[in-house]
Amino acid sequence: MDSAAYAYQKSDYDAAMSDLKAESESAWEWLSKIPPRHWARLDMDTNCRTDLVVNNLSEVFNKYILETRDKPIQTMIDNIRKKLMVRYNSNREGLVNSNWEITQNYAEKLELEKTRAKHCRPVCAGQGLWQVTSGLKTYVVNVDANTCGCRRWDINGVLCKYAVSCIYKKKEHLEDYMSAFFKRAMYQVAYNNIIYPVPSKDSWAKTETPDIDPPIFTRHPGRPKKSRRKGVHEVPQPGSRHRMTTTTCSNCHKPGHKYTSCTTPLRADLAIRKNKHKSNRRIFEEGPIHAQVEETPLHGQTKATPVHVQAEATTKGQRKQPKLVGEELCTGRPAASTMPLGGRANADTKEEVLVEETTSGWTNRRAPGDELAGDSGLGRDGMHADVGGC
């Protein structure tokens, strides 16, 4: 059933339903009567930009108001209003000093898709159409229409690994193709409205309408339950005050520490979380010079620096010689330039060019016009010895 609910494509949905029918035909008959748009990702609306098929949002809010939900109706609503007022104001103030461009949760999802895109092979067909292959799967990606054959990008608005590989191939920024729902401007609009404070009831205006009496409350025997009712097959989780509770790292999954102090290189989503979700814009280029956008390195990653690849050509009559920058050869003189044997100094530049002559394993480096007899520290027959790979 879960495979059918989480399937993005019709083929995967049909395969999951066939497996369910083979396992339990009664469950298949019951599930087939419910339209898929109510419980499966297959027929979800693409305007909502979400692929949630569970009620986690209501459970999170239920825990958020746990301490006040059993109060009388007036007190409960007023406490919820105060909690939301503080939350809205905190998010507005935090947005001023933040450096992120994509909201925190979806920025972490994007970082994971970046790492998965390395296995994809995109081929451009023109007019924004790409054919992307990853393993045995091949999909069509339309970069201009923000669609992909896997339908992940269409439904939740987050770039899938197939779309990421295409945009990297185009040498463009991934953040520009994310849905506007997850960007800074839309986040600011969501928390722009203010929940105004309300004075106590002694300052309320009096009305001529009759007061609304609270409902008749009947107390049942026993202590009222506050915890959520667990399912039949749901394994109970230990609470935060449980004596045997231990901290488990979300990066290496080992107990005793958190991901912030983990010595193992962090996953992409945890690295950007530790970096406070700072914008990680970058463009990967191919060629002899790999230049990347200057950016702040994430935890566990090295800073990207330009790497220059220079080819050394050897022409006829020239000797290929190592280029030493800021160093001197073992003779104590500056590094010699490569030039044909018996060459002369360039009269236009007036630079002193050393001439190199090799005789039976001994090397002589001298400037034109210098006499061998006047040199100090000479080897056999007045020549410098090649020592130490000089």
C-alpha positions, 0 to 999 in steps of 0.5 A: 500500500505504501508503494502505491501511495508514494508512487509518482508514475502510473507504471509504478502505481500499477505495479504496486497495486498488482503486488497488493492484490497478490498479497491481499485481494480484500485490501486491494478491493477496499483501496480501489474504491477510494480515488487516488487523488485523495491518497496517492502522489500519482494524481496530486495537484501540481499547484500545491507544490507538495507531495505529503500523503500523511497527516504530519502537519496536524500532528506537529501542530497538535504537539505545538499546543500540547500544554494548552489544548486541554484548557477552556476554549477561551484560554486555549485560543488566547494561548494559541494566539500568543504562541503564534504571535511570538513565532511570527515575530521571531521568523520576521526578525530572523529573516533580516540577519539570515543569509539563505536564499531557499528555505531551510528544509528545501535547501537541504533537499536540493543539496541531496539532489546535487549529490545524486545527480553525479550518476545522471548522463544528460543529452540535449535535444534542443529547445530546452528538452533533455534526455537524461539516463541514470542506470536503467531509467531514462526520462525527458526533462523540459527545463523551460517548462520545469517538468520531468518525466519522473514527475518529482519536479512537477509535484513538489517543485524541488529539482530532481536529480535529472533536472539538476544534471541538465542545469549543471550541463547548461552551466546555470544556477540551480536556485533560479529553477526552484519554485517561488514557494520556497524562496525568500520573498514568499517566506517573507510574505507568509510572515508579513502579517502581524498578529496583534496583541489583545488586552484582558477581558476587563477591557473588552467592549460591552455588547447588547447581545446575550453572553455565550455560556460554555457547554456543560462539562461532564467529567469522566472517571479516571485520569484524562489521557493526553497522549496520542492513541498509538496504532496497533502495529506502531512501536512506542518511542521512548520519551525525552525523559526516558532513562535509556534515551541516548543521542544518535548522530544523524550523519554516521548513525552512531550513539554518543554525539550529534552531527555538529561534532561528528568526525565523519564527513557530513552529508550534503544536507547536514553540511548546509544545515551546519552552515546555517543554510547559507546560499550555495550557488555554484556552476561546474565548468569543464575544460583545461581551467576549472573555475568555480564561483567564489563561495564559503566552503561547507563543513567537511568540504574544501574551498574551490580554487581555480586549477590551471592546466598548462601544456608544455610543448617541446619543439625540435632543437629545444630542451624541456626544462622544469619551470621553477617560480620563486626558486633557484637552481642548485647553482645559486643562479635564477632559473634558466629559460628554455631556448635552443642550444647555442642560443643568444640573449634576447637583445630587445628585452635585454634579459640575461638568458642562461645557456645550458650545455650538457656533456657526459652527465655534467651540466654547465649553466652560464650567461653569454660572455661568462668565462668558465674559469672564473666560476666558483664551485665548478665540477670536473672540467670546470662544469657544475654537477647535476645533484639532487635533480637540478 
